[in-house]
Amino acid sequence: MNNLEWQQRKEKAIARGQGTMAPVYVAKALNSEVWDITGKRYIDFSSGIAVVNTGHSHPKIQQAVINQVNNFSHTCLMVSPYDEAVLLAERLNAAVPIKNAKSIFVTTGAEAVENAIKIARAHTKRSGIIAFHGGFHGRTNLTMGLTGKVAPYKAGFGPFPADIYHVPFPIDYHGITAEHSLAAIDNLFHADIEPERVAAIIIEPVQGEGGFYPVPQGFLKQLRDLCDKHGIVLICDEIQTGFARTGKMFASEYHGIEPDLITMAKGLAGGFPLAAVVGKAEIMDAPNPGGLGGTYGGSPVGCAAALAVLDVIEEEKLCDKATAIGEQVVGHLNQMQKQYPQCIGQIRHLGAMIAIELVKNGDANQPNADLAKALVQEASKRGLILLSCGIRGNVIRILTPLTIQDNVLQEGLALLSQSLEALV
Ligand SMILES: Cc1ncc(COP(=O)(O)O)c(C=O)c1O
């Protein structure tokens, strides 16, 4: 059976809503390389969407999982607890830029966001939530409502939960300044909802699905002040930005603020389904016992993996590696932009969260989603796994494992250049 035959079977067996970027059926993956069922090798510039920051099949993480499975794999944290969850909570509480933090564990990113909203509502006894255009917070009903990207996440799935309001996310490249965003919030307070009814503002420090736009310096501080003034909970969604991806453990550290709550998942357990909300103890303790959690929340296997992930991030200095990867990749991309100024509109990055915005005629207002799609396909043919993003689908994101070997990174960048060259 080859990739296309499996893809045909997949299309018959799995509903099309759970789509496929490229029909490459994986047989094996190691660090930053993936082999398909035909033995073809790929360089992975996606990390399974920012999950395997520590590389595929890291021996230390695999061993931690094997040891855990040999002991036990499930009892339910709420029924018969285990020390792995307590140890992990203690380490996360110490790692976040929040004094006196507590944690809860769930299974997916969307669930972490749902629970952060529940906690903010229980704490404030308010219901309103402010989110941003282009934000992505998940595919469950509440998180779809928070998400600010219509296709493919919201189209056809309404109605969405009430009392959610969206404002523009500050993006200099598209002429939206921090002042525009703050003015939109002020306008909301006069036109739609009084600040005394707003429970939380939720923001990604670098928008992920929305197009890899980092928040401008100073903006999170302005949101922090606004939240303090009105008693609103500030939630930083670090599900994609967390765990060394941006050159710091959490991207909010770049902004010198203390979020009230941080949502995390993806890189937390290096590929095992685990998510968390970590936040100020007095806010985290608002819901009553039993109000949070879930059957698999804080699975012992996920916790064991996450403890090993934290060790690997420290031992292999992955924050520094992310910064170095970012600089190296952006150096290469700048050369590409000089060669193709008409189609590469902007290159931006925070650490190893790197984006290329593709446009027509060098114009920020002429997004080129067709080129982004074609580039992902062309790269895949040549053995490079790439992802696109952006509310207009015209951004290529580069998310290598932070453990990527230098020669493999260089090889991947050469494949990227060749793929673009073949298309323009
Ligand atoms: C910022 C952000 N929040 C939430 C989610 C949802 O996470 P999950 O897909 O694990 O539910 C994602 C996933 O891409 C994300 O990037």
PDBQT file of the ligand as one rigid body, heavy atoms in Angstrom, charges set to zero:
ROOT
HETATM    1  C1  LIG A 501      -3.270  29.251  20.673  1.00  0.00    +0.000 C 
HETATM    2  C2  LIG A 501      -4.062  27.983  20.632  1.00  0.00    +0.000 A 
HETATM    3  N1  LIG A 501      -5.085  27.804  21.490  1.00  0.00    +0.000 NA
HETATM    4  C3  LIG A 501      -5.821  26.688  21.491  1.00  0.00    +0.000 A 
HETATM    5  C4  LIG A 501      -5.570  25.651  20.616  1.00  0.00    +0.000 A 
HETATM    6  C5  LIG A 501      -6.417  24.408  20.646  1.00  0.00    +0.000 C 
HETATM    7  O1  LIG A 501      -5.661  23.315  21.069  1.00  0.00    +0.000 OA
HETATM    8  P1  LIG A 501      -6.166  21.826  20.758  1.00  0.00    +0.000 P 
HETATM    9  O2  LIG A 501      -6.076  21.634  19.289  1.00  0.00    +0.000 OA
HETATM   10  O3  LIG A 501      -5.201  20.946  21.528  1.00  0.00    +0.000 OA
HETATM   11  O4  LIG A 501      -7.549  21.722  21.278  1.00  0.00    +0.000 OA
HETATM   12  C6  LIG A 501      -4.525  25.785  19.697  1.00  0.00    +0.000 A 
HETATM   13  C7  LIG A 501      -4.252  24.725  18.712  1.00  0.00    +0.000 C 
HETATM   14  O5  LIG A 501      -3.674  24.950  17.652  1.00  0.00    +0.000 OA
HETATM   15  C8  LIG A 501      -3.751  26.981  19.698  1.00  0.00    +0.000 A 
HETATM   16  O6  LIG A 501      -2.741  27.163  18.837  1.00  0.00    +0.000 OA
ENDROOT
TORSDOF 0
